[in-house]
């Protein structure tokens, strides 16, 4: 998402003062779109502004004094989905339901570990899910190939308002900083919705090959992820040289016994055979849609 830079009233006023300090001809050109100012003239303008600030007691941010007009950072940074969803409840944000979410939208959030650049996610604010969730995996269209190599799964891929995978490294950065929960939403081919929640969820660091940890299941989908807890992530090209990724045509925390695989091949309704999107406690056929999401305290 592209952030929009909005000028403050002070910034706009200072720009008007800056223009007035120039010769009439240059001021007229600048209002007409000629934004070029010679470096020495610009330096003199800053000195004038500094004198005005000292004289009238105006507090000027360094960004204004030194011409920092970057527009890649919004005036207000939302650090997580909870803050953003508070805004949608107040009517401050546009609602864009996608997948299982009845309320939510694609958002750029700015958590502590990536505060400067932000990270694109989908915030699920649905009242019926009981909590605010950050979606990190979605399969509903089948238009994104999930049979990918190790680096793709580390970095993430897809479109965050369609099918996508957020990335193992980003998951580690989020889940290592506090108590996190996991929710898995699943839709079968009868359009029946199922869910599984785990009150303890984390993804390990690169040295652990992003080992999954999940505990304390509740829900109606069945606990098919239990055998994956404590298991390293496996994909083609994985440093662990695992073989399950090729066997099951995807990438996952393949446990023993093999009871789940939500990154498998997306199958159409008339071809539901495995390997596919698999959750053993629901069906021995590939499933219609799935989302994985987390929240952290």
ABEGO torsion letter per residue (X at the ends): XBBBBBBBAAAAAAAAAAAAABBAAAAAAAAAGBABBBAAAAAAAAAAAAAAAAAAGBBBBAAAAAGBABAABBABBBABAAAAAAAAAAGABBBBBBEABABEBBBBBBBAAAAAAEBBBBBBABAAAGBBBBBABBBAAGABBABBBAAAAAAEBEBAABBBBAEAAAAAAAAAAEBBBBBBBBBBAAGBBBBBBBABBBBBBAAAGGBBBBBGBBEAAEBAAAAABGBBBBBBGBAAGBAAAAAAGBBBBBBOBBABBAABBBBBAABABOBBBBBAAABABBBABBBBBBBBX
